[in-house]
C-alpha cells in the first residue's frame, strides 16, 4: 500500500457502464448533479434543475415589482401585461417581454427586447443586435429629476461564470442607445448591476476587496454605477426595499 495516494476516490466509467444503458444513464446523471445542471424534476414546480436560473430571474422580477409598487405608488400600476388568461379560465404569469407601468412615469420590464434603435418607434434600442436584458427599471424620479434607465441582469451563479456575467452588463450599458433630436446617438443606460444570491465579504476599500466582492462594495457601485447587488430567496420585505433603494441611490 506504500504507493497508494491519499487523494479522493474518483468514479470512472468501466466497461459495465459503457455497455449497459441504465448504468450509463446513471453515470451521466451523477456527473450532471455534481455540476448542478441535472435534468431532474421536483415534486412542486416540475422545474428541471438545469433551468433553476430561469426561476431565479422571474423571482427577482416579481419581488422587485412588488417592492417598487410599495415604494412608489400603487396608483397607475397596470398588471394587465403580467398575466395571460386562457379559454378554460386558467391564468399564467407572462415570462417574457413584459412591461409593467408603475405610477405615471416609471416602468419595470422583464426580458424586454431592444431591437436596433433606428427601427424602434421611440428611437431607443441597440446599435448592433437585438438585446434582451433580464430586468429594466426606467423613468423619472429615480434618484434625480431626469429620466434614468437601470439594467439588472439576474445571475444565479457568478463564481464560475463571472466574466460572462460582467460582459453581459458591460454590453447592455454600452450598446443601448437613443437618437437625440440633433441626430447624435447617446447612451441611455444610467447604471447596470448583477443580481445574485451571493453574499460577499467586503473590506473598507473596494480597491483591496477581491472580486467578486468588489462588485458589491457600496463605494464601487456609487462611483462606477456598475457592480452587483445581493438578492436571495428568504430576504425580508425591508431588506428588499433597502436593496432597491441602494440601486436607485447609486444610479442617481
N, C-alpha and C positions, 0 to 999 in steps of 0.2 A: 504493500500500500504506500510505499515511500514516494512513488511518482504520481499519486493521486492528488489533484489540486484541491484547493479549498473553495473554488468558485461554485456558484449556484448551479443546480441541475438544470439542463436545458432540454426541453421537449423537442425531439426531432422526428421527422416522418420516416417510419420504417416501411418495408415492403408491404406490411399489413395495411398501413394507412393508404398506401398508393393504390392497392388493388381492391380495397373494399370501399364502395361508395359511401356507406354510412359512416365509417371511421374517417373517411376523407372530409365529409361534411362537418363532422365534429371538430376536426383539426382546424378547419377554416374558421369555424365559429370561435374556437379558443383564441386564435390569432386576432380576430376582429374585436373580441371582448377586451383583450389587452390594449388595443388601440382606442377603445371607447367608441367604436364605429359598428357595433354588431347589428345585424338586421333582425333584431328581436323585437317583439311586441309586448307591451304591458297589458294589464287587465283593465285599465281605466280608459285611457285615450286611444289605445291601439296605435301608439306613435312609435315607429322604429327608432332605436337609439341613434342610428346614423343621422336622423333628422332632428335631434334634440335642439340644434342651433336654430331651426325654424320656429320651434315653440318658444325659445328664448326671445327671438326677435319680436314675435307677436306679443309676448308678455310685456316686454319693455314698452311697446307702443301703447298697449291698453292701460298700463299703470301710469305712464306719463300723461296720457289723455285725461284720465280721471283726476290726476294731480293738477294739471293745467286748468281744467274746468273749475276745480275748487279754488285755485289760487287767483284766477282772474274773474270770470263771471260765467255762471250757467246760462244767463240770458243771451240769446242769439246763437247758442250752440245747436248745431244741426247734426244729429246722428243718423240721418237717413241713409247716408252712403256707407255706413258701417255694417249694416245688416241687410241680408238678402233673404227674401221670403220665397217659398215655392208653392206650387198648387195644392199640396197636401197640408199646408198650414205650418210647415217647419220653418225655422229661422236659422240662418247660418251667418257666422261672422265673416265679412269680406276680408280676404288676406292679401290683397294686392291692389295698388293704385287707389288707395283710399285717401280722401281729402276731407277733413272734418273742420268746419269753421268754428272758431271759439270767439264768442263775442262778435263785434262788428269789424275787427281789424286784425285778427290773428287766425292762422290755420295750422293744424298739425296733420302731417301727411305720412302715410305708411306706404313705402315702396312705390312712390310716385315716379313715373317715367319722365325724364327730361330729354327730349329729342334735341336736334340741332336748333340753336336759338333762332335761326332765320326762318324756320318753318313753324315755330311756336307762335300762337296768336298774340301772346303778351311779350314776345321778343326775349324771353328768358329761358335759357336752356344750355346745352353743351355746345362746345365748338368742335368736337371731334366725333363723338358717337353717342348713342342713347345710353344714359346713365340712370341707375335705379338705387339711390341711397335708401337705407332702411327707414330712417325717420328724418323728417324735416319740420322744424318749428320756425315759422316765419310770420312777420307782421310788425306793427308799430307797438311802442310801449314795452319793448323787451330790453330794458336797461338804458334806453336813450330815446330821444324824440324821433329819430329817423327810423326807417324800416330796417329790420335785421332778419338775417336768414341763418339758422343754425342747423348744421348737418350732424346727425348722430348715427353712427354705424355700430350695430349690436354684434358683439363677438363673444360667443360662449366660452371660447378658449383663446388666450392670447400668448401664452408662454411658448408654444411650439410654432405658432403662425404669426408672430409679432410683426415681422417685416411685411407680410401680405396685408395685415390689418392696418399698418401705418400707411402703406401705399394707397389703400382704398380711400382713407380720409384726405391724404395729400391730393389725390386725383379729384375728389369732389370739391375741395377748397379751391383748386386752381382752374378747373375746367368748366365749372358752371358760371356762366356769364350772362350779360344782357346788353342789348344795344341801346345806347343813350340817344337823346334827341339830336345830339351833334353827329351821330353816326359812329362814334367811337365805341369800342367794346370794352366793358369793365366787369370785374368780378362781382358776384352777388353774395358769396358766402362770407358771412362775418366771422364765424367760428366753426370748428369741426372737432368732434370728440368721439372716442370709442366708448361704448357702453359694455361693461363686462362684470361678471360676478367676482373678479379678482379683488382681493383685499391687499393693498400694498403696504410695504414698510418704508416710512419716509424719514429723512433726516432734515435738519434745519435749512439746508441749502440744496436746491434742486440740482446744482452742478455736481454735487458729491453723492447724489442719490442714484444708485444703479437703475438701469432700465430693467423691467418695465415700471418700477416705482416712480421714476422721474416724471412719467407722463401724468401721474395723478397729483403731483405736487401743486398746491394752490398757486404758488408764485409762478411756476412754469406755465400753468394754464392761463393765468392772468396776463402774463407777458406776451405769450405767443397766440392766445386764443386757439389753442390746439392742445390735444392731450387725451386723457381718459378719465372716466367717472365710474365709480363702483355702483352697480345696480344689481342687486341679488335678491332672489326669492326669500321671503321672510322679513324683509325690511318693513318697518312700521310706516304708517302714513306720514308721520312727522319727518322721518328720515328721507322718504321720497320727496317730500316737499322741500327739504333742505338741499337735496341734490339738484332739483330743478332750479332752485334759487341760485345756487352756485354756478350752474351753467349759464343762466341769464346774466348774472353779475359779470362773469368772465367775458361774455360776448359784448356786453355794454361798455 
